[in-house]
Amino acid sequence: MSAFFDAPIAVGKHTVCPFAKPTSEGEYAACVSIRGGQGRSSVDHVLRFVPLFGDAQAACRYAIEQAMLYLNAPAASSSTCA
């Protein structure tokens, strides 16, 4: 089982990278990496969410929505997992 990654999204000084991890039950867990800073002062927050989804695209959309809420930013345009 491999994860499905979406294209990174620049949000101000942060980079949001949503991904979907398949579960053993055939569903997908929504996850997101939120990176900020540069070099030795960079920080990467990785969040995994409780709801499970029937497809990877739905999980990625949810991860993007939650990242925007976390960063208090307007919603990003829709994208699809690759």
N, C-alpha and C positions, 0 to 999 in steps of 0.2 A: 504494500500500500504506500503510495507516494502522495505528497501534498500537491495541491493545485495552487499556483501562485498567480496573482493578478499584477498588472503593471504598477510600479510605484507612483504615488501621487505626491507632488510637492505642495505642502500647506504651510505657508510662511517659512519659518526656519526649520520645519520638520519634514520628514519623509515618511509617508504612510504606505505600508506594503501589506495589503490584505492577502490571506491565504486560507484555504479550506483543507482540513485534514480528514481523510476518510476514517470512519469508525468500523469496528468489526461487524456491526449490524447493517452496514451498507448505507449509512447516512453520512453527513458531513458536519464537522465541528468548525465553526467560524473562529478565525484567529487573525490577529493583526500585529504587525511590528510598527512601532512609532519611534523613529530615530530623530535625534536632535543634537546640535553641537558639532564640533569638529575635532579631529585628532584625539588627544588624550582626554579632552573634556567632553567627549561625546557620550550620549546616553541612549540606550535602546530599551524601550518598554515593550514586552511581548505579552499580549492579552489573549486569553482563550475564553470563549463565551459558552454559557450553559445550553442555550437552545441548539437543537440539532436540525439539519436541513436535508431535504430530499435530493438536492443537487448542489454542486460546487459553486455555481454562479450565485445562487440565493445566499449561500454562506458568505461569499465574498462581499455581496452587497450589504449584508448585515454588518460585517466587520468594518466596512467603510463608514456606514452610518454611525456606528459606535465610536469609531476613531474621531469623527468630526465632532461628536458630542463631547468626547474626552478633551479635545483641543478647543472646544467652544468655537468652532468654525462653521460656516455655511456648508450645506451638503455638497459633495462633489458630483460631477456629472457621472452618469452610470457607465460602468465598464464591465468587461466580462473576464472571467478567469481563463487562462490559457493552459 
